[in-house]
């Protein structure tokens, strides 16, 4: 089964080996049919790399690394 991959923006780099990535998606309201941008934050693991807030990154689903971390940073876009 292929792993999910998402593209998002780095929001926080304050933790060691962990990035907080904000992923935005467009959702359509069921009744009014208006498009709404919905955001969700994911904690992603990385071993090495030079990331700063505002970078675009590709994250991939993985095995649970900790209580909240279930994603791994693949590369910087």
Secondary structure, DSSP 8 states (H G I E B T S, - for coil): ----EEEEEEEEEEETTEEEEEEEEEEE-TTT--EEEEEEEEEEE-SS----TT-EEEEEE-S--SSS--EEEEEE-
